[in-house]
Amino acid sequence: MTTTTTPRIILGTMTFGGSTSLEDASLMVSDFCQPAWKELVKEDPMLDSAIMYQGGKTEVVLGEIIRQQGTSLPTSLSVATKANPFSQDKDLSPEGVRKQLEASLQSLETDSVDIFYLHAPDANHPIEATLEEVQKLFQQGKFRKFGLSNFSAWETVYIHNYMSSRKNYVVPTIYQGMYNAITRQVETELLPALRKLGMSFYCYNPLAGGMLTGKYQPADSDKEAAKRNSGVGDRFAGNSFWAKRYRERYQQQEQFAALEIVRECLTDDDLTMAEASLRWLRHHSKLTKDDGIIIGASKTGHYHANMKALANGPLTEDLVTAFGKASKVCQDVCPNYARGYSGSALN
């Protein structure tokens, strides 16, 4: 398929510094930038990261990889990072936003990044104060594009209006959110709002945290999953906060039932559920040429399989219909794309 109608592919680096070895991470970055993937990656390869990934180790590893590979990487390579309110020592106060971005720049060994996101709303701080600090950081050349992630549609519109109504302020142009073949809540209100604002949408969790690989069974959830080793790229394993969140997000009975609908339609022995799910996103979803799909992998084998899957064409009509039925079966337990609301000086 041509790149004129399909979304771009972005390399997610969340497992770098964790379950992905430095060697594998370096190989993924190098391969992702090769001309062979230009139809998927488009003109400028993008790497997506965040200070919260692996407790900050991801960006240290990524900075090391970029330094080591040096001139072998294209000059058009871009990197994104995010500031978050997810822990006691991190928030979206003006000081917190600046501290996080500057720490990310130091880890990445650079003076600026291409995209700087607010990772989620911070209920404890007024968004207006946060945005004023974002503008100062932009004026200081610390990033080139402003993005939002995990904000509600109405607050995204509010932030866009706040920035666009002020002279020379950096307007958010990218939104990063949860979207996949069985998780489609963003289609109802968020995506129409983004289209109206002229913002791109980059989706994360394209395989529902691994659920859409089809390898999990209902018995794998809760107690059994909590016993598994979490250090093998399994987001559902262990007793950590995020493992529990992922089980709540994607391992409800309705979601297992949804996968059975798709499984019954996978008559081609060579077509895996993971490949079908990725091809649905690229060719049959609500994504456009200005949008993106963030893919990650803990091992190079998974990475190559995902890239090859995305390079393939559209699905059969029967499979598209099956995915549609599957999404409806589990829509009542579909996780919310938004994570609360910001504090506001207007309240």
C-alpha positions in Angstrom: 0.0 0.0 0.0 1.2 3.5 -0.7 2.2 6.0 2.1 -0.3 8.6 0.8 -3.2 7.1 2.7 -1.8 5.0 5.5 -0.4 6.1 8.9 3.3 6.2 9.6 5.0 3.7 11.9 6.9 5.0 15.0 9.3 2.9 17.1 8.3 2.7 20.7 11.2 2.4 23.1 9.5 1.6 26.4 11.3 -1.7 26.9 14.7 -0.3 26.3 16.7 -0.4 29.5 14.3 -3.1 30.8 13.4 -6.4 29.1 15.2 -5.3 25.9 18.9 -5.7 25.9 21.2 -2.9 24.8 22.3 -5.0 21.8 18.7 -5.7 20.7 17.7 -2.0 21.3 20.6 -0.8 19.2 19.7 -3.3 16.4 16.1 -2.1 16.4 17.0 1.5 16.1 19.5 0.9 13.3 17.1 -1.3 11.3 14.2 1.0 11.8 16.2 3.8 10.1 17.0 1.7 7.0 15.7 2.7 3.6 13.9 -0.6 3.3 11.3 0.6 5.7 10.7 4.0 4.2 7.2 3.1 3.0 6.3 2.5 6.6 8.4 5.0 8.4 8.0 7.8 5.9 10.5 10.7 5.5 11.7 11.0 9.1 12.1 8.0 11.4 10.5 8.7 14.8 11.5 7.2 18.2 9.0 7.6 21.0 10.2 7.7 24.6 9.3 9.1 28.1 11.1 9.8 31.3 8.9 7.4 33.2 9.9 4.4 31.1 12.1 2.0 33.1 12.5 4.6 35.8 14.5 6.8 33.4 16.7 4.1 32.1 15.1 4.0 28.6 16.2 7.5 27.7 19.8 6.9 29.0 20.0 3.8 26.8 18.5 5.6 23.8 21.0 8.5 24.3 23.8 6.0 24.3 22.6 4.3 21.2 22.2 7.5 19.2 25.7 8.6 20.3 27.3 5.3 19.4 25.6 5.1 16.0 26.3 8.7 15.2 26.5 9.6 11.6 25.1 6.2 10.5 21.7 7.5 11.6 19.7 9.8 9.3 19.8 13.5 10.2 16.0 13.5 10.0 15.7 11.1 13.0 13.4 12.6 15.6 12.8 11.7 19.3 9.8 12.4 21.5 9.7 12.5 25.3 7.0 13.2 27.9 6.5 14.8 31.3 4.2 13.0 33.7 2.4 13.4 37.0 2.6 9.7 37.9 4.7 9.7 41.0 5.4 11.6 44.2 8.6 13.2 42.8 7.0 14.1 39.4 4.2 16.5 38.6 3.1 19.0 35.9 3.8 22.1 38.0 5.9 24.6 36.1 8.9 23.5 38.1 8.1 19.8 37.5 7.6 20.2 33.8 10.9 22.0 33.4 12.8 19.5 35.6 11.5 16.5 33.7 12.2 17.9 30.3 15.7 19.0 31.2 16.4 15.6 32.8 15.2 13.9 29.6 17.5 16.1 27.5 20.4 15.2 29.6 19.7 11.5 29.4 19.2 11.7 25.7 22.4 13.7 25.3 20.8 16.4 23.3 19.7 20.1 23.6 16.2 19.6 22.2 13.7 16.9 21.1 11.3 17.0 18.2 8.1 16.3 20.3 7.4 17.1 23.9 4.2 15.6 25.4 2.3 16.2 28.6 1.9 12.5 29.4 -1.4 12.8 31.3 -3.5 15.4 33.2 -2.4 16.5 36.6 -5.3 17.1 38.9 -3.2 18.8 41.5 -1.9 21.7 39.3 -3.7 24.3 37.1 -3.2 23.4 33.5 -2.8 27.1 32.6 0.4 27.4 34.7 1.7 24.2 33.1 1.0 25.6 29.6 2.8 28.9 30.4 5.9 26.9 31.3 5.6 24.7 28.2 5.6 28.0 26.2 8.8 29.1 27.9 10.5 25.8 27.2 9.5 26.1 23.6 10.8 29.6 23.3 14.1 28.4 24.8 14.4 25.9 21.9 14.1 22.7 24.1 11.5 21.1 21.8 9.9 21.8 18.3 6.4 20.3 18.5 3.9 20.1 21.4 1.8 17.0 22.1 -0.8 15.7 24.5 -1.4 12.2 25.7 -4.3 10.6 27.7 -6.3 13.9 27.9 -10.1 14.0 27.5 -11.5 15.4 24.2 -12.9 18.5 25.9 -9.7 19.3 27.7 -7.7 18.8 24.5 -9.9 21.4 22.9 -9.5 23.7 25.9 -5.7 23.4 25.8 -5.7 24.0 22.0 -7.9 27.0 22.4 -5.8 28.4 25.2 -2.5 28.2 23.2 -4.0 29.3 19.9 -5.6 32.4 21.4 -2.2 33.7 22.5 0.3 35.3 20.1 3.1 33.0 19.0 2.3 30.3 21.5 3.1 26.7 20.5 -0.2 24.9 19.7 -0.5 21.2 20.3 -0.4 19.3 17.0 -0.1 15.7 18.1 -2.2 13.5 20.4 -1.0 10.1 21.6 -3.7 7.7 22.8 -4.8 4.1 23.3 -6.3 2.5 20.2 -6.4 -1.0 18.7 -8.8 -3.4 17.0 -10.8 -4.1 20.1 -10.2 -0.8 21.9 -12.0 1.9 19.9 -13.3 4.4 22.4 -11.4 7.2 20.8 -13.5 6.9 17.6 -16.6 8.4 19.3 -15.5 11.8 20.4 -11.7 12.2 20.5 -10.8 11.6 16.9 -13.5 13.9 15.5 -12.3 16.6 17.9 -8.7 16.1 16.7 -9.7 16.2 13.1 -11.5 19.5 13.7 -8.3 20.9 15.4 -6.0 19.6 12.7 -4.1 17.4 15.2 -2.5 14.1 14.4 -3.2 11.0 16.4 -0.4 8.5 17.3 -1.8 5.3 18.8 -0.1 3.2 21.5 -1.0 -0.3 22.6 -1.6 -1.5 19.0 -1.6 -5.1 20.2 -3.5 -4.3 23.5 -0.4 -4.8 25.5 0.1 -8.2 23.9 -3.5 -9.4 24.3 -3.9 -9.3 20.6 -1.1 -11.8 20.1 -3.7 -14.4 21.0 -1.3 -16.2 23.4 -3.2 -15.5 26.6 -6.1 -17.6 28.0 -8.7 -16.6 30.7 -6.9 -18.8 33.2 -3.7 -16.6 32.6 -5.3 -13.6 34.3 -5.2 -12.5 37.9 -3.5 -15.1 40.3 -1.7 -17.0 37.6 -0.4 -13.9 35.8 0.7 -12.5 39.2 2.9 -15.5 39.7 4.7 -15.2 36.3 8.1 -13.6 35.9 7.6 -9.9 34.9 11.1 -9.6 33.4 10.4 -11.2 30.0 8.4 -8.5 28.2 5.1 -9.7 29.6 3.1 -6.6 30.6 0.4 -8.7 32.4 2.9 -10.6 34.6 3.7 -9.9 38.2 2.3 -7.8 41.0 3.5 -4.4 40.0 1.1 -1.4 39.6 1.3 -1.5 35.8 0.9 -5.3 35.5 -2.3 -5.0 37.5 -3.5 -2.0 35.4 -2.9 -3.9 32.2 -4.8 -6.9 33.4 -7.7 -4.6 34.4 -7.4 -2.9 31.0 -7.3 -5.8 28.6 -8.0 -9.1 30.4 -11.7 -9.0 31.1 -13.9 -12.0 30.2 -15.5 -9.9 27.4 -12.1 -9.3 25.8 -11.2 -13.0 25.8 -14.6 -13.7 24.2 -13.9 -11.0 21.6 -10.6 -12.7 20.6 -12.4 -16.0 20.1 -14.5 -14.3 17.4 -11.4 -13.2 15.6 -9.6 -16.6 16.1 -12.5 -18.5 14.4 -12.0 -16.3 11.3 -8.2 -16.9 11.1 -8.4 -19.7 8.5 -5.0 -18.9 7.0 -2.4 -20.9 9.0 0.2 -18.3 8.1 -1.7 -15.3 9.4 -1.3 -14.7 13.2 -3.7 -12.7 15.3 -0.9 -10.2 15.9 -0.4 -9.6 12.2 -4.1 -9.3 11.5 -4.5 -6.8 14.3 -1.6 -4.6 13.1 -2.9 -4.8 9.5 -6.4 -3.8 10.7 -4.9 -0.7 12.3 -2.9 0.3 9.2 -5.6 -0.4 6.6 -9.1 -0.5 8.2 -9.1 1.8 11.2 -9.9 5.5 11.5 -6.3 6.4 11.2 -5.2 8.7 8.3 -1.9 9.5 6.5 -1.2 12.2 9.2 -1.5 9.7 12.0 0.9 7.1 13.4 1.1 3.6 15.0 3.7 3.2 17.8 5.1 -0.3 17.8 7.4 -1.7 20.4 9.0 -5.1 21.1 11.2 -6.6 23.8 13.2 -8.7 21.3 14.4 -8.2 17.7 12.4 -11.2 16.5 9.1 -9.6 17.7 10.2 -6.3 16.2 10.9 -7.8 12.7 7.6 -9.7 12.8 5.7 -6.6 13.6 7.4 -4.6 10.8 6.8 -7.3 8.2 3.2 -7.6 9.3 2.6 -3.9 8.8 4.2 -4.0 5.4 1.5 -6.4 4.2 -1.8 -5.3 2.7 -5.5 -5.1 3.8 -7.4 -8.0 5.4 -10.2 -9.9 3.9 -13.7 -8.6 4.4 -14.6 -11.5 6.7 -11.7 -10.6 9.0 -12.6 -6.9 9.1 -16.2 -7.9 10.0 -14.9 -10.2 12.7 -12.8 -7.5 14.3 -15.9 -5.2 14.2 -18.0 -7.8 16.0 -15.2 -8.4 18.5 -14.9 -4.8 19.4 -18.7 -4.6 20.1 -18.6 -7.7 22.3 -16.1 -6.0 24.7 -17.1 -2.3 24.2 -18.7 -2.2 27.7 -15.4 -3.0 29.3 -13.3 -0.9 26.9 -10.7 1.0 29.0 -11.1 4.8 29.1 -8.6 6.6 26.8 -8.5 9.6 29.2 -6.9 9.6 32.6 -8.8 12.2 34.6 -8.6 16.0 34.3 -6.2 18.7 35.1 -6.5 21.2 37.9 -7.6 24.5 36.6 -7.0 28.1 37.7 -10.5 28.8 36.5 -12.1 26.7 39.2 
